[in-house]
Amino acid sequence: MARKNWYKNFSKGINRHYLKYVTDSRAKFLTERISLSVQINNAYIQYVENLERYLKAHSLKVDQQLKIFLKSEQKKLAEALAANFQTALEHIIELGIAPSKQVFLDAVKAVTGEILGEANVIEFLTKKGTLRAETIKDFYVKVNKEALDFYKSKTEINLSKALWEAAKDTNTVVIGIIKNSAKAGMDSFKTSKLLKDYIVHGGTAQGPLIRKLKEGGIKKYYVPKDVKFEALRLVRTETSLAFAEGVYQGGQATPFYKGINWVLSASHDMVDECDDLAAQGFFPDGEEPIPPHPQCLCAQVPVYESPEEASSNLKDWLKNPASQPDIEDWFNKQFLPNIGG
């Protein structure tokens, strides 16, 4: 899909006043996603550099000492992957929530700046709570925590276990390469260099490794294209799920939220379930679909009442809560309980 057409689809249905909030949120999410991929790569680089030092100091032999060493490195790798994920996912959910928080702050600022001087409004706010910017921000901090907890509860995989398995699979591949390198007559220095290139660069360094093994008589040995693939697949899948959860939970915690538009990724080039979602386009509040397949990068674009409609409804509610039952319900069931009111 051409970038120009993608942006047209992305921005369709977003009020101009809100467009910057939504585009900034998604841009920061994509940057965070790339940053997490880099951190995952760096964790693997640390793993293989430790392995390189070990191999250069020992003979090329799969013995108990090597297995103990690799078990320790597997633990370090899995812990590094999990730590990077945890920090990034919390931030990504916060980014998904951010537009809804700003939409609500804008409505409050527009209204309170206009009618805060009315005695009945002051009495109402004093009696039932406060809509100060600081309190609203605190409310969305709690929304962020609840969204993170909800995301963890509904994800289909145990992330720590999956990352541990990815690190374990890396060790299995490394042991196989070391065994076959020894059989092929390679020394520890040559093997450590080939291993480092292979783990750091993936597919581009797979060929030289396989050729060296074949030159040593190892004709039928499978070497995966990239041992980092599973961890990076998890990055792409779980970050998309987390961001979508942030968009949904942030929207559902905001009384001016209507739902989302589903927009295909700019890199979408195969027909799949996402085409059906994009064909429907809009999904109302409470009916938002989760990204349906691994590595989905489609956009879930939040849709809100216009700034004029939001501020008008909020103003009516402040004067007469019964006139806006949806806002009154939100205020009593979501807002007040989460600010200790």
N, C-alpha and C positions, 0 to 999 in steps of 0.2 A: 504494500500500500504506500503510495507517495506520501511524503512527509506533510505536504500542504493539505492533502485530502484528510490525512489522519487528524491534523490539528483542527480542521473544520468540524469533523465528527466529534472530536473531544470537547470542543468549546460550545457545541450546539446544546442549547438548553440551560447553559450557565448564565446567570445574570452578569452583565459586564462588571458590576461592582464587586462580584465574588470571584471573577476569573483569576485574578492574580493569586488569591489564597489557594485555589485548587491547583493551578499550574505550579506554583512554588512548592506546594506540598509534594506533588508527584515528582518534580525535578530533584528535590532533596532525597526522596525515597530511592530513586534510581541511582543517585550518587552514593547513598549509603549501601545499596546493593553491590555496587562495584567495589566500594571500599571493603566490604566484608569478603568478597571474593579474593581481593588482594591479601587480606589478613589470613585467609585459609591457605593461600599459596605460600605465604611467609612461614606459616606453621610447618608446612611440608618441607620448606627449604631448611628450617632449623633441624628438623628430623633427619634429613639426608646429610646435612653437614656433620651432625654428630656421628652418623653412621660412617661417613667418609673418614673421619678421624680414627674411629675404631678399626676399620679395615686396614688402614695404613699402618697401624700399630700391631696388627695380628696377622696370622696366616689366614689364607682363604679357606676356612674350614667351618662347617656348620656343626659346632659342638655345644655343650651345655653352657659355656661361657657366653657364646654369641646369643643363644636363646634367652638367657637371663638379661643380657644387654638390650635385646630387641623388645622384650616384654616391658622393660622400664621405659623405653622410648615410645612404645605403643601407648602407655599410660599418659606420658607427657603430651603426646600428639592429640589424643582424645580430649584431654583436659583443656588444651589450648583451643581446640576447635569449639568445644562447648562454651568456654568463656567468651570467645569472640561472638558466638551466636547469641548468647544471653543478652549481652550488652546491646548488640545491634537490633535484636527483635523488640526490646523495650522502646528504643528510640524510633523504630519504624512504625510501631503502633501509635506512638505519640504524634508522628508526622501525619498519619491517617486521620487522627482526631482533630488536628490543628485547624482546618478550615471551618469546621462546625463551631469550635470555640470562638473563632474570630467573628463569624457571622452573628453569634449570640451577643458578643461584646459590642458589636456595631449597633445592634438594635437597642441594647440597654443605654448606650451612650446617646443615641439619637433621642430616645424618649426621656430619660432622666434629665438631660440638659434642657429639655423643653418644659417639663411639667413638675420637676422635683420640688418646686416651691409651694405646691399645693398642699395644704395642711392634711387633707385626708390621705394623700399619698405617703407623706412622712409618717403619719400614724400607722398606716398599713404596713410599711416596710419595717417600722420599729416593732410592730406586733408579730409579724410573721417571718421575719428574716431580713436579709439584705441582698441587694443586687449590685453591690460594689464590685469593681473590676477584680480586686484581690480575692474576694470570696468566689467569684465565678471561676477564676483561674484555679483556686484550690479545688473547686468542684470537679473541674476537668482533669486535675491530677488524679483524683479518685476514679474518674471514668477510665483513665488510662490504665490504672492498676486493675480495675475490673475487666477491662478488655483483654489485658495480658493474661489474667487468670482464665477467662473464658476461652481464649485462643488455645491455651495449654490443655484445657479440659476436652476440647473437641478435636484437636489434631489427631490424626489416625496413627501416628507413629510416636514412639518414645524417642525424642530427639537425642538424648544422651546415649541411649542404647544404639541408635543408628550411627552416631558418630564414633562410638566405640567399635562397632563392627567395621566401619570404614577404615579405622586405624589398624584393626586386626587384619583385614584383607590386605592392607599395604604390607604388613609384616610377612604374610604368606607369600606374596609376590616376591618380596626381597629375598626371602630364604630360598625360593626356587631359583632365582637368578644367580645367587651366590653359589648354590650347589652346581648348577650347570656351567657357570663360569669356571669353577674349579675343574670340572670334567673336561672343559674345552682347553684347559692348559693356561688360562689367563692368570696373571698375578693379582694381588690385592690392590695395587695402585691402579692398574688399568680397569679393573672391575669397579672400583670406587668411583672413578671418573665417569664411566659409562652409566653407572647407577645414578649418580648425581644429575647428569644431563637428562636422563630418562625421567626421573621424578620431577625435576624442575620444569622441563619443557614438554613433557608428554609425548604426543604423537610424532612430533618432528624429530625426536631423539630415539624413537622406538626402532626405526629401521637400522641405524648403526649398531645398536645393541644386538638385534637379531642376526645381523650379518656376521658380527664377531663370533657369536655362538655357533653359527653354521660353519664358519671357517675352522672352528675347533671340533667339528664333527657332531654338533648338536643340531640335528635336522628337524626334529618335530617337537618343538617346545613353544607353547603359546605364551606370549607376553601381552597383557592388556594394553590397549592404546594409551590410557592415562589412568594411573592409580588414584589421581585426585578427582576423577569424574564423579564418583558417588557423593563425596563431600560437597562438590560444587553444584551438583544437581539438587542437593538438599538446600543449599543457599538460595538457588533460584526459585525453588518450590515454596519453601517455608517463609521467605521474605515476602513473596506475593500474597500468601495466605494471611500473614500478619498485617500487612498494609491494608488489605481488604477488610479485615476484622476491625482495624482502627477506624476506617471510613464508616463502617456500619455502626459500630458502637458509639462513635462520636456523634453521628447523625441521630441515632435513636435517643441520645441524651440531650437533644436540642429540639425545642418545640417548633422550630420553623423548618425542620427537615421534612422532605416529601418522599425521598427514595434515591435511587441511583440510575444513571444511564450506563449501560454496558457498551464499551467501545473496544473494538478489536485492536490488538497491538499493531504498531507500524511495521513490525517484522512478521506479522501473521501471514504465512504463505501456504498453509495446508488447511483443507476443510476439516473441521472437527466440531465438538460440542459448542465451542465458543461462537461459531457462526449462528447457531440457533439462538443463543443468548443475545447476540448483537442484532439479530433480526427482530426480536421482541423490543429491544432497546431499553425501555424504562421498566424498572421494578420498584413497586411502592415500598414504603417503610414496613419492615417486617417480612418482606418476601425476597430479600436480596440473595442471589445465589453465591455460593463460594466458588473460587476458581476451580474448574472441573478437572484439570489434568496437571501433571507435573510440569514445572517450568513455565506455567502460564504467565504472560506478561500483559494481558488485557487490562484496560483501565476501568475502574468502577468510579464513575464521576458523580459526586453528590449533587442533588438538586434541592434547592431551598425556595421558600417564599421570597418574593422580591423584597429589597430593603424597605420599600414603602409599605408593603403589606405587613411585613414582620413588625415594624415599628408601630403601625396603626393598631394591629392586634394586641401588641404588648401594652400600648397606651390604654386601650379599652379595658384590658384585664386589670391594670393598676387602678383604674377608676372604679371598675365593677367586676370583681373576679368571676361572677356568675355569667358574664357576657362572653367569656372565652373558656369554656369548660376544659378544652384540651390543655391549655396553658396552666389552668388551675390544677388539673390532675397531675401534670408534669411537676409543678412547683411543690405540691404536697407529697408526691410519691417518689420523686427522683431528687429534686434539688435540696429540699429541707433535710431529708435524712442523711445526705452526704456532706452537709456542712455542720452537722451537729445540732441542727435547729429542732 
